[in-house]
Amino acid sequence: MTVWWIVMLFLAQVADSEAAARQAVDDFRAGKYEQARQGFRAAVKSRPQNAALWAYLGLTEGRLNDVPAAISALEKARALAPADPQILFNLGLFYGKAGNQEKSREAYRQGLQAEPGDPGANQNYALLLMQAGLFDLAIVPLERLRKLAPTNPSVGVSLIECRFKAGRKNEVEEEIRSFQSRPGATLEDSLKTAAVLAGDGASGAAELVLADATLRYDDSAEVQAGLGKLLLDRGQYEDAVLHLGKAAQLQPDKPGYAIGLAEALLRWKHYTPALQFLEAVRPKFGTLPDFRYELGLVLYAMSRYPQALAEFEALVKERPRADSAWFSLGNTWLAMGTLEAAEKAYRTAITLNPRDSRYYAALGVLLRSSEADRLTEAAEVLHKALALDPSDYMSMKELALCEERQGRLEQASALLQQVVLRQPDFKAAHVGLARISYKLHRNADGDREKQIVTQLEAEERAHQQARSAGPSDK
């Protein structure tokens, strides 16, 4: 009789445990995660060898934002069912949330070995590989994903990016052709693809996409302008002018294309053609603020300061919150020697946009060169510029000059050494280093810097002679 009661009691406990587990599953599916967690915690105590219960507990902990507890429960589930792909995928998800990208990638990799056709896992794994810069490895899950979701254009974009960043140029070109010739592909797809690639730092791939698009949509001003702007940002000025000029020809009534062409000519330092073009389109666009700003920049570059001043002053009256216009106004006043007005303009630009390092840098230069003793203030402003842009070697050079004038020669020398390390051809920094080295009685260092300056000056003369041999357009 005693044995029978023991057996009956055991069977009742098992039945109660299964009922509690089923209730926990129902609570989980109903979104009652707190009740589900209590149920699953109780269930795994009575059935600790059940991988599914541990997996459910892990998911529940995750839904309640307890990521470490979710990982702990899922690891117990993995120990019981090491090849279960869903457990591995969920581990990959929560390791990713915990910031452990390496373990996240490994969990997805193992899970995909067991179940390579899971779309979400392939997508997450590819993204993790791309974030880690492992573009070559990301191609495999992306290709699987493309077979699973052939109509998803984002997969094609990611494949273009990965092939490009992995250095597979021939594959990139083939991928682009395949992507842009697929059924239903549109001009808008090409433009969006280029924008995504450029935003991800694959501007070279974006250029290839747009270059291919110009062959397909030769009469599209939008494609021509998009390629032109991309080339402009990459410093390929001549090609940028070619494509932006074509865009302006295709749609001569669109101000953005005309102003874009003027900007390209300006950055190419072809000032006279830029001015001539702006004068030609002035009847159409002369009242637009963007036109005035571009015209002011061209006039400033040509040292026509009074005319540039008129454009910028008119612009800040019309757009008093345009920080870039105030900055350019300050530059113009400074070039004309009116320091008080320049300082006021720079400070206005900083007030309007305190996150632009250029504004602090310009103000710091002005304060350092002021006749009054404003070196402490200049140094403070230059430190702000460098806090916003630590790579700003011009501000670093100016700060070094402040340190030199205040007698802190070692600090000045250290700053200038950082400058020439970043910009070996920056002659002014080598001149400063030579001067300071002699002041510190480091004559060998001073002589070395003088030799560098002499070499840079010789190179400058050679470049000037080469330029003077050709036609001038400035």
C-alpha positions in Angstrom: 0.0 0.0 0.0 2.8 2.4 0.9 4.6 1.9 -2.5 1.3 2.6 -4.3 0.8 5.9 -2.5 4.4 6.9 -3.3 3.8 6.1 -7.0 0.6 8.1 -7.0 2.2 11.0 -5.3 5.0 11.1 -7.8 2.6 11.0 -10.8 0.6 13.8 -9.2 3.7 15.9 -8.8 4.6 15.3 -12.4 1.1 16.2 -13.6 1.2 19.4 -11.4 4.6 20.3 -12.9 3.4 19.9 -16.4 0.3 21.9 -15.7 2.4 24.7 -14.2 4.7 24.7 -17.2 1.7 24.8 -19.6 0.3 27.7 -17.6 3.7 29.5 -17.8 3.7 29.1 -21.5 0.2 30.5 -21.8 1.2 33.5 -19.6 4.3 34.1 -21.8 2.2 34.0 -25.0 -0.3 36.4 -23.4 2.4 38.8 -22.4 2.1 38.2 -18.7 5.9 37.9 -18.3 6.1 38.3 -14.6 3.7 35.4 -14.0 5.4 33.4 -16.7 8.8 34.0 -15.1 7.6 32.7 -11.7 6.0 29.7 -13.4 9.2 28.8 -15.4 11.4 29.3 -12.4 9.3 26.8 -10.5 9.1 24.4 -13.5 12.9 24.2 -14.0 13.4 23.4 -10.3 11.3 20.3 -10.6 12.5 19.5 -14.2 16.1 20.8 -14.4 17.0 18.6 -17.4 14.3 20.1 -19.6 16.1 22.4 -22.2 12.8 23.8 -23.5 11.8 25.1 -20.0 15.2 26.8 -19.6 14.9 28.3 -23.0 11.5 29.7 -22.2 12.8 31.1 -19.0 15.6 32.8 -20.8 13.2 34.4 -23.3 11.0 35.5 -20.4 13.9 37.1 -18.5 14.8 38.9 -21.8 11.3 40.2 -22.2 11.6 41.6 -18.7 14.9 43.3 -19.7 17.0 41.2 -17.4 19.6 40.3 -20.0 22.2 38.6 -17.7 19.5 36.3 -16.3 18.3 35.6 -19.9 21.8 34.6 -21.0 22.3 32.4 -17.9 19.1 30.5 -18.5 19.8 30.1 -22.2 23.3 28.8 -21.5 21.7 26.1 -19.3 19.4 25.3 -22.2 22.4 25.1 -24.6 24.2 22.8 -22.2 21.2 20.4 -22.4 20.6 20.9 -26.1 23.9 22.1 -27.7 22.8 21.9 -31.3 19.4 23.5 -30.9 19.5 26.4 -33.4 16.7 28.5 -31.8 18.5 28.4 -28.4 21.7 29.5 -30.2 19.9 32.3 -32.1 18.4 33.6 -28.9 21.8 33.5 -27.2 23.2 35.4 -30.1 20.5 38.0 -29.7 21.0 38.5 -25.9 24.8 38.4 -26.1 24.4 41.2 -28.6 22.2 43.2 -26.3 24.8 42.7 -23.5 27.5 44.2 -25.8 29.4 40.9 -26.2 29.6 41.0 -30.0 32.1 38.1 -30.2 29.9 35.7 -28.3 26.9 36.9 -30.2 28.6 36.2 -33.6 29.7 32.8 -32.5 26.3 31.8 -31.3 24.7 32.8 -34.6 27.5 31.0 -36.5 26.8 27.8 -34.6 23.1 28.1 -35.0 23.3 28.7 -38.7 25.4 25.5 -39.1 22.3 23.6 -37.9 19.7 25.7 -39.6 21.2 27.8 -42.4 17.9 28.9 -43.8 16.7 31.1 -40.9 16.2 34.7 -42.5 16.4 36.6 -39.2 19.5 34.8 -38.0 21.3 35.3 -41.3 20.4 39.0 -41.2 21.6 39.5 -37.6 24.8 37.5 -38.2 25.6 39.5 -41.3 25.0 42.8 -39.5 27.3 41.7 -36.6 30.0 40.8 -39.1 29.7 44.1 -40.9 29.9 46.0 -37.6 33.1 44.1 -36.7 34.6 45.0 -40.1 34.5 41.3 -41.2 33.0 42.2 -44.6 34.4 39.2 -46.4 32.7 36.8 -43.9 29.4 38.7 -44.1 29.0 37.9 -47.8 28.0 34.3 -47.1 25.0 35.0 -44.8 24.0 37.8 -47.1 24.0 35.5 -50.1 21.9 33.0 -48.2 19.6 35.8 -47.2 19.2 37.0 -50.8 18.1 33.5 -51.9 15.6 33.6 -49.0 14.3 37.1 -49.7 15.1 37.9 -53.3 12.9 41.0 -53.4 14.6 42.7 -50.4 16.7 45.6 -51.9 18.6 46.2 -48.7 20.3 42.8 -49.0 21.7 43.8 -52.4 22.9 47.1 -51.0 24.7 45.3 -48.1 26.3 42.9 -50.6 27.6 45.8 -52.7 29.1 47.4 -49.6 30.7 44.1 -48.3 32.2 43.2 -51.6 33.6 46.8 -51.9 35.0 46.9 -48.4 36.4 43.4 -48.8 38.3 44.6 -51.9 36.5 42.4 -54.4 36.2 45.1 -57.1 35.2 42.8 -60.0 32.5 41.3 -57.9 31.3 44.8 -56.8 30.8 45.9 -60.4 28.9 42.7 -61.2 26.8 43.1 -58.1 25.9 46.6 -59.0 24.9 45.6 -62.5 22.8 42.7 -61.2 21.2 44.9 -58.5 20.3 47.7 -60.9 19.0 45.5 -63.7 16.8 43.3 -61.5 13.0 43.4 -62.4 11.3 46.4 -60.9 14.5 48.4 -60.2 14.1 52.1 -60.4 16.1 55.3 -60.5 15.0 56.0 -57.0 16.6 52.7 -55.9 19.9 53.7 -57.3 19.8 57.1 -55.5 18.8 55.5 -52.2 21.5 52.8 -52.6 24.2 55.4 -53.2 23.0 57.5 -50.2 23.1 54.4 -47.9 26.6 53.4 -49.1 27.9 56.9 -48.7 26.4 57.1 -45.2 28.1 53.8 -44.3 31.5 55.1 -45.4 31.6 53.3 -48.7 31.7 56.4 -50.9 33.7 54.5 -53.5 30.9 51.9 -53.9 28.3 54.7 -53.9 30.3 56.4 -56.8 30.3 53.1 -58.7 26.5 52.8 -58.2 25.9 56.3 -59.5 28.4 55.9 -62.3 26.4 52.9 -63.5 23.2 54.7 -63.1 24.4 57.6 -65.3 24.8 55.0 -68.1 21.2 53.8 -67.5 19.7 57.2 -66.9 21.9 59.6 -68.8 19.2 62.3 -69.0 18.6 62.3 -65.2 19.8 65.5 -63.6 19.3 64.0 -60.2 21.7 61.1 -60.9 24.3 63.5 -62.5 24.0 65.9 -59.5 24.3 63.0 -57.0 27.4 61.7 -58.6 28.8 65.2 -58.9 28.3 65.9 -55.2 29.8 62.6 -54.2 32.9 63.3 -56.4 33.1 66.8 -54.9 33.2 65.4 -51.3 35.9 63.0 -52.5 38.0 65.9 -53.8 37.6 64.9 -57.5 36.8 68.4 -58.5 37.2 68.2 -62.3 34.8 65.2 -62.6 32.5 66.8 -60.1 32.2 69.9 -62.2 31.5 67.8 -65.3 28.6 66.0 -63.7 27.2 69.0 -61.8 27.4 71.0 -65.0 25.4 68.4 -66.9 22.8 68.4 -64.1 22.5 72.2 -64.4 22.2 71.9 -68.2 19.5 69.2 -67.9 17.4 71.3 -65.5 18.5 74.9 -65.8 15.7 76.1 -63.6 16.7 74.2 -60.5 18.7 76.5 -58.3 20.3 73.6 -56.4 22.1 72.3 -59.4 23.4 75.7 -60.4 24.6 76.5 -56.9 26.2 73.1 -56.7 28.2 73.7 -59.8 29.3 77.1 -58.5 30.4 75.4 -55.3 32.4 72.8 -57.2 34.2 75.5 -59.2 35.0 77.3 -56.0 36.4 74.3 -54.3 38.4 73.5 -57.5 39.8 77.1 -57.1 38.5 78.1 -60.5 37.2 81.4 -59.2 36.8 83.4 -62.4 34.6 80.7 -64.1 32.6 80.4 -60.8 31.9 84.1 -60.8 31.1 84.2 -64.5 28.6 81.4 -64.0 27.0 83.0 -61.0 26.6 86.3 -62.9 25.0 84.4 -65.8 22.4 82.8 -63.6 21.8 85.8 -61.3 18.6 86.8 -63.2 17.1 83.5 -62.2 18.5 82.9 -58.7 20.0 86.2 -57.5 17.5 86.7 -54.8 18.0 83.3 -53.2 20.0 83.3 -49.9 22.0 80.2 -51.1 23.0 82.1 -54.2 24.1 85.1 -52.2 26.2 82.9 -49.9 27.9 81.2 -52.7 28.6 84.5 -54.5 30.0 85.9 -51.3 32.4 83.0 -50.9 33.6 83.4 -54.5 34.2 87.1 -54.1 36.0 86.5 -50.8 38.2 83.9 -52.5 39.0 86.5 -55.2 40.0 89.0 -52.5 37.1 91.3 -53.5 36.3 91.9 -49.8 34.0 94.9 -50.1 31.7 93.1 -52.5 31.8 89.9 -50.5 31.0 92.0 -47.4 27.9 93.4 -49.1 26.6 89.9 -49.9 27.2 88.5 -46.4 25.7 91.6 -44.6 22.6 91.4 -46.8 22.4 87.7 -46.0 22.6 88.0 -42.2 19.9 90.6 -42.3 17.7 88.3 -44.2 18.7 85.2 -42.3 19.9 86.4 -38.8 20.3 82.8 -37.5 22.5 81.6 -40.4 25.6 80.8 -38.4 27.7 80.0 -41.5 26.9 83.4 -43.0 28.0 85.1 -39.7 31.2 83.1 -39.8 31.9 84.2 -43.4 31.1 87.8 -42.5 33.7 87.5 -39.7 36.3 86.1 -42.1 35.6 89.1 -44.5 35.9 91.7 -41.7 39.1 90.1 -40.5 40.6 90.1 -44.1 39.7 93.8 -44.2 41.5 94.5 -40.9 38.3 95.4 -38.9 38.9 93.1 -35.9 36.2 94.4 -33.6 33.5 93.6 -36.2 35.1 90.3 -37.1 35.1 89.3 -33.4 31.4 90.2 -33.0 30.5 88.1 -36.1 32.5 85.1 -34.9 30.9 85.3 -31.4 27.4 85.5 -33.0 28.2 82.4 -35.1 29.3 80.5 -31.9 26.1 81.5 -30.1 24.0 80.2 -33.0 26.0 77.0 -33.4 28.3 76.2 -30.4 29.3 72.8 -31.9 31.3 74.0 -34.9 35.0 73.9 -34.1 35.8 76.3 -37.0 34.1 79.2 -35.3 36.2 78.8 -32.1 39.4 78.3 -34.2 38.8 81.6 -36.1 38.1 83.5 -32.9 41.2 82.1 -31.3 43.4 83.2 -34.2 41.9 86.7 -34.0 42.4 86.9 -30.2 46.0 85.6 -30.4 46.9 88.2 -33.1 45.2 91.0 -31.2 47.3 93.9 -30.1 45.9 93.7 -26.6 47.1 90.9 -24.3 44.3 88.3 -24.8 46.5 85.2 -24.9 44.7 83.5 -22.0 41.3 84.0 -23.6 42.7 82.9 -27.0 44.0 79.7 -25.5 40.7 79.0 -23.8 38.9 79.4 -27.1 41.4 77.2 -29.0 41.0 74.5 -26.4 37.3 74.5 -27.1 38.0 74.1 -30.8 40.2 71.1 -30.2 37.7 69.6 -27.8 35.2 69.6 -30.7 37.8 68.5 -33.3 41.0 67.0 -31.9 42.3 66.6 -35.4 42.3 70.4 -36.0 46.0 70.9 -36.5 45.6 74.6 -37.3 44.1 75.3 -33.9 46.8 73.2 -32.4 49.4 75.3 -34.1 47.8 78.5 -32.9 47.6 77.2 -29.3 51.3 76.4 -29.6 52.0 80.0 -30.5 50.0 81.2 -27.5 52.2 78.9 -25.3 55.3 80.3 -26.9 54.3 83.9 -26.3 53.6 83.1 -22.7 57.1 81.6 -22.3 55.9 77.9 -22.0 58.3 76.7 -24.7 58.2 73.0 -23.8 54.4 72.9 -24.1 54.7 74.8 -27.4 57.3 72.4 -28.8 55.2 69.4 -27.8 52.1 70.8 -29.6 54.0 71.6 -32.7 55.5 68.1 -32.8 52.0 66.7 -32.8 51.1 69.0 -35.7 54.0 68.0 -37.9 53.3 64.4 -37.1 49.8 64.8 -38.5 50.7 67.2 -41.3 54.4 66.7 -42.2 54.1 69.3 -45.0 52.8 72.1 -42.8 55.6 74.7 -43.2 54.4 77.1 -40.6 54.6 74.4 -37.9 58.2 73.5 -38.9 59.1 77.2 -38.8 57.7 77.5 -35.3 59.5 74.3 -34.2 62.8 75.6 -35.5 62.4 78.9 -33.7 61.4 77.3 -30.4 64.2 74.6 -30.7 66.8 77.4 -30.9 65.2 79.2 -27.9 65.5 75.9 -25.9 69.1 75.6 -27.1 68.4 72.4 -29.1 70.4 73.6 -32.0 70.5 70.2 -33.8 66.7 70.0 -33.7 66.5 73.6 -35.0 68.9 72.9 -37.8 66.8 69.8 -38.8 63.6 71.9 -38.9 65.3 74.6 -40.9 66.3 72.0 -43.5 62.7 70.8 -43.7 61.5 74.3 -44.2 64.0 74.9 -47.0 62.9 71.7 -48.7 59.2 72.6 -48.4 59.9 76.1 -49.8 61.7 74.6 -52.8 58.8 72.3 -53.5 56.4 75.3 -53.3 58.5 77.2 -55.8 58.4 74.2 -58.1 54.6 73.9 -57.9 54.2 77.6 -58.5 56.4 77.4 -61.6 54.4 74.5 -62.8 51.1 76.4 -62.3 52.4 79.5 -63.9 53.3 77.5 -67.0 49.6 76.7 -67.6 46.7 79.1 -68.1 45.3 80.9 -65.0 41.6 81.0 -64.4 41.6 82.9 -61.1 
